[in-house]
Amino acid sequence: MDIMQATAVALGRKIKEKEITAVEAVEASLAAIRSREPQVNSFLAINEEGAIERARRVQREIEAGRLAGPLAGVPVAIKDNLCTRELRTTCASRILVNYIPTYTAEAVKRLEAAGAVVIGKTNMDEFAMGSTTETSAFGVTRNPWNPEHVPGGSSGGSCAAVAAEEVPFALGSDTGGSLRQPCSFCGVTGIKPTYGTVSRYGLIAYGSSLDQVGPIARDVTDCAVILETIAAYDRKDSTSIKREDLVFSQGLSDDVKGLRIGIPRDYLGEGLDPEVKETILEAAKVLGEKGALVEEFDLGLTRYAIPAYYVIACGEASSNLARFDGVKYGYRAEEYQGLHDMYKKSRSKGFGAEVKRRIMLGSFVLSSGYYDAYYLKALKVKALIKQAFDRAFASYDVILGPAAPATAPKLGESLGNPLQMYLGDIYTVSANLAGLPGISLPCGMDSRGLPIGLQLLGDCFQEKTIIRAAYSYEQTRPYRRSPLAAGEAMQVGQAAAGETMQDGPLAERRHL
């Protein structure tokens, strides 16, 4: 089997058993990136020389017996809103075009301590604001299943890189479904943990009360093991939670007998694509046949989730992004007259249209005279949504539904209608408002050959329960490779023969 077809855990096992070396694994990943990036455009920065040197060091540690974890020597891609020391971090925005952090995000540090090798930084919607990875200042990422379609967002680069088998796993972030929705579109698996489980230190903030870092991989086992690695209390993050139950791999059990699964009727109504609905209900039937108790119920408040989420998220974004002013770091306009003119020109040219839209909306709802009418009301709705989930979890262990109302749209279809793009998050934002854990995994294909994602939500701190349900379902469906990974996709761009990352189109993404 080709090295890049292996899951992260399987690849780590091969390295540990001396079937291959960490250097060979990294070189295979770099070769896959070199071959597939002209079609998919997953990466914004590729740390070629640094990754190979790091792999050599990790291999020596493995041979000396000092690194024995399941991810030692395994290549990983990092979403470009997680800071990486001495490796460019841009949030896919012109305003941070040449920003190189002096520190590394805690989640990334924990992966490196476990022996994982960072290959590079992945494309995303600018400052994680978007659902298609089309708002990036550095070009769109394409879906490995069909290059004419989006990979979802904002973690579209990470999900596409895993689906295209450029890397075995990646890190993403989830503010309102930014990890689960692109996993659904790209046919891969991802977990958004309970808020506070993974440190946000070094994650460039969008909505501080909503953001959470999570793993993206090809199967549930990988996601559970990766989450174990990055989850820990961090005193550098004031929202970090001390937990004792972080051995998430204990949930990898093919047994759902007696598990109570609820399907909100609200999730099956108007706006849900018929093919998606049919596939999701078929997945529920499979779990029922394996012994789970499955029934529909009324969750309530679903229609209020989107407006409440965007008021809160945009309000927090307007505050968080105020620091990008052209003074301390990042882009500064070349010509200006006075301080205020510098602010205006730097931010006008540095931010893209979607980021500006959300900053202005956030500034409006936080302004005098409107705070009570919008932001405070949204916070009250957030509390009511949490109460609705509390009632639901009194009766059910897992809530099952779609990760998105439809499969991946074509490139360009969403940007012209921002409201429709926002409504695409209807099944995912509630988990962020309530701080709940959620997992997205493939459950079928539509008639166009695009993946459909199943979402499972659990109560706070019940990651093992959703992992158990997801793992059990996964045993009934073999993993499907994307056409691009299988070498069947039509090329959108054509790399020159023998091209390396030092020359040609990939050169600008190579970190120097």
MISE-780960 format. One record per residue (C-alpha): residue number from 1; residue in one letter; x, y negated, z. Coordinates in steps of 0.1 Angstrom, whole numbers. Layout:
BEGIN
NUM,A,X,Y,Z
...
***
This chain:
BEGIN
1,M,0,0,0
2,D,12,-35,-8
3,I,24,-54,23
4,M,-1,-82,19
5,Q,-30,-58,19
6,A,-23,-48,55
7,T,-42,-64,83
8,A,-22,-84,108
9,V,-22,-57,134
10,A,-14,-30,109
11,L,15,-51,95
12,G,28,-57,130
13,R,27,-19,136
14,K,47,-13,104
15,I,73,-38,115
16,K,75,-23,150
17,E,78,12,135
18,K,106,0,112
19,E,88,8,80
20,I,94,-28,70
21,T,112,-58,85
22,A,98,-92,95
23,V,119,-108,68
24,E,103,-85,42
25,A,69,-94,55
26,V,76,-131,52
27,E,91,-128,18
28,A,60,-108,6
29,S,38,-136,19
30,L,59,-163,2
31,A,57,-143,-31
32,A,19,-140,-28
33,I,17,-178,-22
34,R,40,-185,-52
35,S,18,-163,-74
36,R,-17,-174,-62
37,E,-14,-210,-51
38,P,-18,-224,-86
39,Q,-53,-209,-86
40,V,-64,-214,-50
41,N,-45,-244,-35
42,S,-47,-232,1
43,F,-15,-249,14
44,L,-4,-285,19
45,A,30,-276,33
46,I,51,-244,29
47,N,80,-239,53
48,E,99,-215,31
49,E,134,-217,45
50,G,123,-222,81
51,A,100,-192,79
52,I,127,-169,65
53,E,152,-180,92
54,R,126,-176,119
55,A,118,-141,106
56,R,155,-132,109
57,R,155,-143,145
58,V,122,-125,153
59,Q,136,-93,137
60,R,167,-94,160
61,E,144,-99,190
62,I,122,-69,179
63,E,153,-47,175
64,A,166,-57,209
65,G,133,-48,225
66,R,124,-83,236
67,L,94,-87,213
68,A,70,-58,213
69,G,36,-75,208
70,P,12,-66,180
71,L,19,-99,160
72,A,57,-99,162
73,G,70,-106,127
74,V,36,-112,111
75,P,32,-143,89
76,V,5,-168,98
77,A,-9,-200,83
78,I,-19,-230,104
79,K,-47,-254,96
80,D,-32,-289,90
81,N,-49,-305,120
82,L,-28,-285,145
83,C,5,-302,152
84,T,37,-284,143
85,R,71,-297,154
86,E,92,-308,125
87,L,66,-296,100
88,R,44,-321,83
89,T,9,-324,97
90,T,-15,-346,78
91,C,-51,-336,85
92,A,-54,-337,47
93,S,-55,-375,49
94,R,-34,-403,33
95,I,-32,-421,66
96,L,-10,-393,80
97,V,7,-385,47
98,N,43,-384,61
99,Y,35,-376,98
100,I,59,-351,113
101,P,50,-343,149
102,T,76,-341,177
103,Y,57,-313,195
104,T,37,-281,186
105,A,1,-274,195
106,E,-3,-250,224
107,A,-22,-224,203
108,V,6,-223,178
109,K,33,-221,205
110,R,16,-191,219
111,L,16,-174,185
112,E,53,-182,181
113,A,60,-168,216
114,A,44,-136,205
115,G,67,-135,175
116,A,44,-147,147
117,V,61,-166,119
118,V,45,-198,106
119,I,45,-199,68
120,G,29,-233,64
121,K,0,-256,68
122,T,-34,-251,51
123,N,-57,-275,33
124,M,-88,-288,49
125,D,-115,-314,47
126,E,-100,-347,57
127,F,-99,-349,95
128,A,-121,-318,95
129,M,-150,-339,82
130,G,-168,-319,55
131,S,-181,-284,47
132,T,-163,-277,14
133,T,-126,-286,16
134,E,-133,-311,-11
135,T,-127,-343,10
136,S,-90,-335,13
137,A,-68,-363,0
138,F,-45,-337,-17
139,G,-69,-318,-39
140,V,-96,-292,-35
141,T,-91,-256,-24
142,R,-109,-230,-46
143,N,-128,-199,-34
144,P,-107,-167,-42
145,W,-139,-149,-51
146,N,-147,-174,-78
147,P,-124,-204,-85
148,E,-154,-225,-97
149,H,-169,-224,-62
150,V,-158,-240,-29
151,P,-143,-220,0
152,G,-164,-238,26
153,G,-149,-261,52
154,S,-134,-277,70
155,S,-111,-246,75
156,G,-114,-237,38
157,G,-76,-236,32
158,S,-71,-211,61
159,C,-100,-189,50
160,A,-90,-190,13
161,A,-54,-181,22
162,V,-65,-150,41
163,A,-91,-140,14
164,A,-64,-144,-13
165,E,-40,-122,8
166,E,-14,-150,9
167,V,-12,-144,47
168,P,-27,-117,70
169,F,-42,-142,93
170,A,-46,-179,100
171,L,-57,-204,126
172,G,-86,-228,120
173,S,-107,-251,141
174,D,-145,-252,146
175,T,-164,-284,154
176,G,-198,-275,140
177,G,-191,-243,121
178,S,-159,-254,104
179,L,-144,-219,109
180,R,-175,-196,107
181,Q,-190,-211,76
182,P,-159,-209,54
183,C,-153,-173,67
184,S,-188,-166,54
185,F,-180,-182,20
186,C,-147,-164,16
187,G,-156,-130,29
188,V,-133,-129,59
189,T,-138,-128,97
190,G,-134,-156,123
191,I,-142,-162,159
192,K,-151,-195,176
193,P,-145,-188,213
194,T,-163,-204,242
195,Y,-154,-241,246
196,G,-123,-244,267
197,T,-110,-209,261
198,V,-82,-220,237
199,S,-62,-251,245
200,R,-69,-282,223
201,Y,-35,-296,231
202,G,-20,-305,198
203,L,-53,-302,179
204,I,-59,-336,163
205,A,-93,-345,175
206,Y,-125,-349,155
207,G,-152,-344,182
208,S,-135,-337,215
209,S,-165,-322,232
210,L,-171,-299,202
211,D,-137,-289,188
212,Q,-123,-254,194
213,V,-94,-235,179
214,G,-100,-200,166
215,P,-85,-171,146
216,I,-93,-161,110
217,A,-84,-127,97
218,R,-97,-97,76
219,D,-113,-77,104
220,V,-127,-79,139
221,T,-97,-61,154
222,D,-73,-87,142
223,C,-95,-116,154
224,A,-98,-100,189
225,V,-60,-95,192
226,I,-52,-130,179
227,L,-77,-145,203
228,E,-60,-127,232
229,T,-27,-142,221
230,I,-38,-178,219
231,A,-63,-179,248
232,A,-50,-192,281
233,Y,-55,-219,307
234,D,-34,-250,298
235,R,-30,-278,323
236,K,-21,-302,294
237,D,-58,-299,282
238,S,-83,-313,307
239,T,-111,-292,291
240,S,-92,-260,294
241,I,-109,-233,315
242,K,-93,-207,339
243,R,-105,-173,329
244,E,-96,-138,340
245,D,-114,-119,312
246,L,-91,-126,282
247,V,-84,-90,271
248,F,-108,-94,242
249,S,-96,-61,225
250,Q,-116,-43,252
251,G,-147,-52,232
252,L,-135,-31,202
253,S,-160,-4,208
254,D,-182,13,182
255,D,-212,15,206
256,V,-242,-8,206
257,K,-266,15,223
258,G,-290,-5,244
259,L,-275,-38,233
260,R,-303,-64,230
261,I,-301,-84,198
262,G,-325,-113,191
263,I,-331,-129,157
264,P,-345,-164,159
265,R,-375,-168,136
266,D,-363,-204,132
267,Y,-333,-190,113
268,L,-354,-171,88
269,G,-377,-199,75
270,E,-376,-225,48
271,G,-342,-233,34
272,L,-327,-198,37
273,D,-317,-182,4
274,P,-338,-151,-2
275,E,-307,-129,-9
276,V,-290,-141,23
277,K,-321,-134,43
278,E,-325,-99,29
279,T,-288,-91,36
280,I,-289,-105,71
281,L,-321,-84,79
282,E,-304,-54,65
283,A,-274,-59,88
284,A,-298,-62,117
285,K,-314,-29,106
286,V,-280,-12,106
287,L,-273,-23,142
288,G,-308,-11,151
289,E,-301,23,136
290,K,-269,25,157
291,G,-289,21,189
292,A,-293,-17,194
293,L,-327,-31,204
294,V,-334,-57,177
295,E,-364,-81,176
296,E,-373,-115,165
297,F,-381,-144,189
298,D,-386,-181,189
299,L,-355,-201,199
300,G,-369,-236,194
301,L,-352,-270,189
302,T,-333,-257,158
303,R,-345,-287,137
304,Y,-330,-311,162
305,A,-296,-295,162
306,I,-283,-312,130
307,P,-292,-348,139
308,A,-280,-344,175
309,Y,-247,-329,163
310,Y,-239,-356,138
311,V,-247,-384,162
312,I,-224,-369,188
313,A,-197,-358,165
314,C,-196,-391,146
315,G,-196,-411,178
316,E,-166,-392,191
317,A,-149,-394,157
318,S,-152,-432,156
319,S,-135,-433,190
320,N,-108,-407,182
321,L,-98,-421,149
322,A,-94,-456,162
323,R,-58,-447,170
324,F,-49,-445,133
325,D,-44,-482,128
326,G,-11,-484,109
327,V,8,-496,140
328,K,22,-466,158
329,Y,25,-439,131
330,G,11,-429,97
331,Y,2,-450,67
332,R,5,-488,68
333,A,-6,-511,40
334,E,23,-527,21
335,E,7,-562,18
336,Y,-13,-579,45
337,Q,-17,-611,63
338,G,-18,-608,101
339,L,-27,-580,124
340,H,-64,-577,116
341,D,-58,-577,79
342,M,-32,-549,84
343,Y,-58,-528,103
344,K,-84,-533,76
345,K,-62,-526,46
346,S,-44,-496,63
347,R,-76,-479,73
348,S,-95,-488,41
349,K,-68,-472,19
350,G,-57,-445,44
351,F,-91,-429,50
352,G,-113,-412,24
353,A,-150,-419,18
354,E,-164,-392,40
355,V,-142,-402,70
356,K,-152,-438,66
357,R,-189,-428,64
358,R,-187,-409,97
359,I,-166,-436,114
360,M,-192,-462,105
361,L,-221,-440,116
362,G,-203,-433,149
363,S,-195,-469,155
364,F,-232,-478,148
365,V,-247,-452,173
366,L,-222,-463,200
367,S,-228,-500,195
368,S,-246,-523,219
369,G,-284,-520,215
370,Y,-282,-486,198
371,Y,-263,-464,223
372,D,-295,-455,243
373,A,-316,-451,212
374,Y,-292,-427,194
375,Y,-261,-414,213
376,L,-277,-410,247
377,K,-308,-394,232
378,A,-285,-370,213
379,L,-268,-360,245
380,K,-302,-353,260
381,V,-311,-331,230
382,K,-277,-313,235
383,A,-287,-304,270
384,L,-321,-291,259
385,I,-305,-270,232
386,K,-282,-254,259
387,Q,-313,-247,280
388,A,-330,-230,251
389,F,-300,-207,246
390,D,-299,-200,284
391,R,-335,-188,281
392,A,-327,-167,251
393,F,-297,-151,267
394,A,-319,-141,297
395,S,-336,-117,273
396,Y,-309,-109,247
397,D,-271,-101,247
398,V,-265,-113,212
399,I,-282,-137,188
400,L,-280,-126,152
401,G,-284,-147,121
402,P,-268,-161,89
403,A,-236,-182,91
404,A,-249,-204,62
405,P,-282,-208,44
406,A,-267,-199,11
407,T,-235,-186,-5
408,A,-207,-209,-16
409,P,-219,-237,-39
410,K,-200,-248,-70
411,L,-173,-274,-68
412,G,-188,-309,-69
413,E,-223,-299,-60
414,S,-222,-310,-24
415,L,-202,-342,-24
416,G,-229,-361,-43
417,N,-255,-353,-16
418,P,-240,-357,19
419,L,-273,-351,36
420,Q,-277,-317,19
421,M,-241,-308,29
422,Y,-248,-317,65
423,L,-280,-295,65
424,G,-257,-266,55
425,D,-244,-265,91
426,I,-279,-257,105
427,Y,-270,-223,118
428,T,-236,-231,132
429,V,-238,-265,150
430,S,-259,-253,179
431,A,-231,-230,192
432,N,-208,-261,194
433,L,-234,-282,211
434,A,-239,-254,237
435,G,-202,-244,239
436,L,-211,-208,229
437,P,-188,-182,213
438,G,-196,-170,178
439,I,-182,-147,152
440,S,-187,-146,114
441,L,-180,-115,94
442,P,-188,-103,59
443,C,-221,-83,55
444,G,-228,-82,18
445,M,-227,-100,-16
446,D,-252,-120,-36
447,S,-261,-114,-72
448,R,-233,-138,-83
449,G,-206,-117,-65
450,L,-201,-142,-37
451,P,-198,-131,0
452,I,-226,-134,26
453,G,-216,-139,62
454,L,-233,-125,93
455,Q,-231,-147,125
456,L,-233,-132,160
457,L,-236,-156,189
458,G,-231,-147,226
459,D,-236,-164,259
460,C,-207,-184,274
461,F,-176,-162,281
462,Q,-192,-132,264
463,E,-168,-129,235
464,K,-164,-92,242
465,T,-201,-86,237
466,I,-201,-102,202
467,I,-168,-85,193
468,R,-184,-52,203
469,A,-215,-58,181
470,A,-193,-71,152
471,Y,-169,-42,154
472,S,-197,-17,155
473,Y,-213,-32,124
474,E,-180,-35,106
475,Q,-174,3,109
476,T,-203,7,84
477,R,-188,-15,57
478,P,-154,-12,41
479,Y,-134,-44,36
480,R,-137,-58,1
481,R,-107,-75,-15
482,S,-114,-108,-33
483,P,-109,-107,-71
484,L,-79,-131,-68
485,A,-62,-108,-42
486,A,-69,-78,-65
487,G,-54,-96,-95
488,E,-87,-98,-113
489,A,-95,-136,-111
490,M,-92,-158,-141
491,Q,-64,-182,-136
492,V,-73,-219,-133
493,G,-37,-231,-134
494,Q,-7,-213,-149
495,A,26,-211,-130
496,A,57,-212,-151
497,A,75,-179,-154
498,G,100,-175,-126
499,E,89,-206,-109
500,T,101,-211,-73
501,M,89,-234,-46
502,Q,119,-256,-53
503,D,106,-265,-87
504,G,73,-268,-104
505,P,38,-276,-90
506,L,46,-260,-56
507,A,76,-282,-49
508,E,56,-311,-34
509,R,42,-287,-8
510,R,75,-274,3
511,H,86,-290,36
512,L,120,-307,33
***
